[in-house]
């Protein structure tokens, strides 16, 4: 086998169809719009460009390319490292006619026309048999541009649209996701780690990992504040710190026990929190979320005891309403020596949470690191959707903060950790 043939064989073995991830693969079900939501550097552009090339090779002749601006289209969708001028075999690559804002695949007889979301009316008139739209959530006129684009998709049997974007909590995006015929896939920055700089990955996750911005820009999550929520994403971000002070007066492991066990039972909320300072200077630090689900009572009781030992906590704090007495029984059964204090819920979950949310607003509660699942529950408290779920992590946190900061207390001896 000569070197040219060997090169072609190696290229074939590493073709896109063999190397793409599942989230970069067009959905198998019948769809009109494929919406790929992904973090920065997750490989969205490569997926979109490769899909366009597949359409060209399959016989599509008129393609629309839509970007936030003409410059974005040129620098990302066309000339970028993963753009249409840099993928596929050499003979499969188009020629870019910048003066006419179009790409031409002369071998296939196909043309792609470039449009900007700053000019929605530019899409009036032309018609296409497929389209690729990039970074929808940064479009200046998302609804008008998308409407004109979809009205132009009228050639062929089933003209399809691929949309690649880092999501934002926009009404236009949520409306699109709810439509029939829209298939959604998701990708994170970590999914594409093999193709990104190790230094970039290390620094970006150190700075933004777990934050609201990081979950949006790296994980491709839609981060939004719900009507009536006691906590907002911005409020959570404002209380994140990297380490707690060394002087700690008291540490507790708060337990929100499930009433039943099994895979479908509520989780057992386990939150470790500590208090530093006295009076008006007192602060609570959320140290750890050890919440578990699907465990039998003796198993989550043992997990609570292990947290008590690991964090050198003063005691376990258990809600009586949801099995607090069972906590004592389980601890006795496993021979644990952890002291237990119980609390009884005489108010609703939201009523109990309101003064704790106020403490966050005052800067008196801090999160040592990020706890995404706990934060999600906090940001659902007080909402209609939140009333239909069991916020086990949030409940345990509310009990811990209430015990450490809202109850009268004497000044204990300072202990160093």
N, C-alpha and C positions, 0 to 999 in steps of 0.2 A: 504493500500500500504506500503510494507516494505521500509526500508531506501535505500537499493540497487536499487530498482525499481525507487524510487523517484530521486535518484542521476542520473540514466540514463535518466529519463525524463527531468530533469533540463539541463543535458548536451545537449540533443537533441534540447531543446528550445533555447539554446545559441550556436548552431552549427554555423560554418562559413557561411553557406548559409544564415543564418538569420541575422548575425551581420556584414557581409562585406558591404562596401560602394559600390556605383555604379561604381566608378573608379577602384575598386578592383575586379569587376565582369567581367568575360570574355565577350567580345562583342558578340552580338547576330548575327550580320551579318557573312557571310562566310569569313574566314580569314585563312591565313597560318602562319602569324607572328603577335603576339599581343605584341606591344611595349608599356610598361607602363613607362612613364616618370614621375618622382616624386622627390620632395625635400627630404632632409635628414629626416629620421624618419617618412616618409609619409605612411609607411605600404607596401612598394614595396616587401620586402622579404616575408612577410606573404602571400601576394597575390600569389607570385610565388610558394612558398612551398605548399600552399593549392591547387593550380592548379595541381601540380605534384601528390599530394595525390589523387585528383579526377581522374586523368588519370590512376593511379595504380588501383584504385577501379573499374574503368570502363573496365579493362582488358588489359591495355598497359603493356608490359613486359620488354622493353628495353628503358631506359631513359638516356639521356645525361645531365650532370650538368656541366656548364662551368663558371668559375670565373676568375678574373684577375690573381690570383695565387692559388696554391693548398691550401695555408694557408687561403686565403679568403674563399675558398669553404668550408673548414672544420669549420672555426670560424663563418661564417655567414649563408651560405646556409644549413649546416648540423647541427652544434651544437649550433647555435645562438638561442636566446630566441624565435624567430619566425621561426627557422630552421626546417628541416624535422624530427629531432629526438624529437621535442617538440610540435608537433601539432597533432590533431586528437585524437581518443580514444587510449588507451594503446595498444590494440591488432592490431591497424592499423599502429603502428610505426615500422620503419625498424631497422635492426641491421647494424651498421657501421663497415665494415672490413677495418681498416686503412691501413693494409699492402697491400691490393689489390685496395685501393682507390675506394671502391664501397659500396653501400647500398643494403641490401637484405630485401625484404618484403616476408618472407617465406609463410605467409598465402595466399598471392596473386600470388606468383611465379614471382615476378617482381624484376628487378635489375636496379639500377641507377649507371652509371659510371661517375667518376669525372675527369675533364680535366682542364688544365690551359691554359689561353690565351698567356702565355709565351712560350708555345710549340704547335704551330698550327699543326705541323705534327703529334702530338699525336692523332689527330682526323682522320687521314687517316686510312682507313680500317674498323673500327667499323661501325655498322649500328644501327639505332634507329627508334622507332615509335613516339617519342616525345622528347622535350628537353626544358630545362630552362637555360637561359644565364643571368648572373647577372653583373651589372655595366659595360656594354659594352663600355662606354665612357672612361674607365680607362684601357682598354685592351692594352697590348704592341703591338700587331699585329692585330688590329680589322678586317681588310678586309680579311687577310689570314685565321684567325681563324674562322670567320663567314662563309667564303666560304667552308672550309672543314667541318664545322658542318652541313651546309645545304645539302652538298653532301651526308652526312651520314644519313640524314632523309629520308629513302627510304623504311620503313616498314609500312604496313597497308594501308588503303584506302587514308587517308589524314593526314600524319604526321605533327604535329603542333609544333611551337616554340614560347615560351614566353620569352621576354626579359625585364628585369627590370633594370632601370638605372637612375641616375641623369644626365640630359642632359648637353652637352657642345657643343659649335659651331664647331663640327667636320664635315668634308666633308663626312666621312663614315656614320655618323648618318643621315645627310640630304639626302644622296643618298638612304639610307634604307627607310626613311619616305616617299619618293616619289614613291616607288615601289607599283605596284598593289598587292593586297592581304595582305597588311600590315595595321593592325588596330591600331590606336594610342589612348591611354587614358592618362590622366594627373592627378596628385595628388600633393597637397602641404603639407608642414609640418603642417600647421594649420588644415588641414583636419583630421589629426590623433591626435589632441591636447588632446583628452580624454585619450590617452594611453601614454602620455609623461609627464615628470616632469614639474610642473608649473614654477619652478625656471629656468629650461632650456628654456622654451618657452619665459619667460619674458626677460631673458638676451640675448638670441640669436636674438630676434627681436629688442631689444634696440641697439644692436651692428650692425646687418646686415640688418635690415628691410629697404626695399626700395633701397638698394645699388645694384650695378650690381652683386656682389657676392651673396648677399642675394636672389635676384630674381632667380638666377641660382640654388643655393644650397638649398633654402627653398621653392621657388615657382615652381621649376622644369621648368623654362623658358630657352629657347635657346637664349643666349645673344651673339650677334655677331656684329662686325663692318662691315659696308657695304662699298664697293669700292666707293670712291669719297665723303664719308660723311665728313661734316665739323666738326662734333663732334664725338668723340669716347666714348665708355663706360668708359674707364680708365680716360679720361679727365673729364667726369661727376663726377666720383667717387672722383676725386682730389679736386673738389670745394664744396663738401658737408660739411656743418657745422651745429651745433646744435642750435645756436642762433645768432642773429644779434647784432651789437654794439648798445648801447643805444642812442648815439648821431646821429641823422638823420637830414640831411639837406632838403631832399625833398622826397616825396612819391607820386607815380602815380599809377593809375589804367589804364592799357593799354587795348584797346578794338580792336579786329579784328572782325568786325561785319559781319554776313552772308548776302548775297545778297537776300536770300529768307528765308522763315520760313517753319516749318513742320518737321516731323520725318526724312525725307531724306535730309534735308538741311544741309549745312556745320554748324559746331559748331560755337558758338560765343566765340572767345578767350578772356579770362579775366585774366590778369596777374597783380599782385600787386608787385611792385618793389620799392626799396628805395636806395638813394645815401647817402654815408657817406664819409666825407673828401673832399678835394679840390685838383685841379691840378693833379700832378703825383701820389698823395696819395689817390685819389678818388677811391671808390669801390662801386659797385652796388650789392645789396642783393635781390635775388628773394624770396619774402616772402610767396606768396600764388598763387595757380592755381585755379581760380574759374570758369573755362570754363564750359559752359552749351550747351546743344544741344536739339533741338526740341521745343524751346520756341518761342512764338510770339515776335515781336519787342518790344512791351511795357513791356513784361515780362523780357527779358534779359536786357533792359535798366534799369528797376527797380533793377535787380540784381547788375548791375554795380554801381548804386547809393548807394545801401546798402553796397557794398564793399568800396566805397569812404568814407562812414560814419564810418564803422567798423574799417578801417585802418587809419582814420584821414588823408586821402590823400589830396594833394594839388589840384589835378585836374584829370579829365578823359582825356585820350589821345586816340583819335579815328582816324582810317584810313578813309580818304575820299573816296578812290577808291571803297571800298566795303560797302558803305552806311554810311560814316561818317556824312553827312548832315542829314541822317535819325536818327542818334543818337541824334542830337540836337532837331529834331522834336519830337522824342519820349520823351526826357527829358522835353520839354515844355509841352507836352500832359499830363504827369504825375505830373506836377507841381514841378519838382525837381529844386534845387538851385545849383547843382554841376557845377562848371566851367568846360568847355570843350575846349580842344585844338585839332586841327586837323592836320593830316600829310597826305602828298600825296606821293604815290609810283611812282617814276619816273624810278626806276630800278627794275629788276626781284627780286623775293624772295631770290634766292641764292646770288645774288650780294649784296643785303642789309644785308644778314646774315653773309657774309664773315668777315667784320671787327668786328662783335660781337663775332664770333668764335675766332678771334685773341685775343680779350680781355680775353676770357676764358683761352687761352694758357698762357697769361701773369698773370693770377691769379687775374684779376680785377673784376671778377663776381663770386659771391658765391650763392649757393642754401641753404637756411635755411630749412633743412629737405629734404626729397626726394619727387619728383613729377614724378612717373613712366611714366604716359602718355605723359607728356611734354618732358621727357627725350627721349622717343621713337621717338617723332617727330623730336627733335633736331638731333638725330643720323640717321635720314633718309634724312635730308637736304643735297642737293648736289648729291644724288644718283638717279639712274634711276627710282627706285621704288618711291622715294619721289616726283619726278616730276609729278606723276600721282595721288597724293593725295593732300588734302588741309590741310597744317600744321597750323591750326588756333591758337593753343596754342603757337607754336614756332614763328609764325608771330607776335603775341602780345608781346612776350618776346623781339623780335628783336626791335620792336618799342620802348618799354620801356627802354631798355639798350641804344639804340641810343640817345633817348631824354635825358637821365640822364648823359651819359658819353661821348658822341661824339659831342654834340652841344656846342658852346661857351655859357658861362653863367657868370653872376655876382655872387658874394658870398652872399647868403641869410643868414638871421639870423638863428643860430643853434636852433633847437627845440628839447626838450627832450620828450621821450615817456616812 
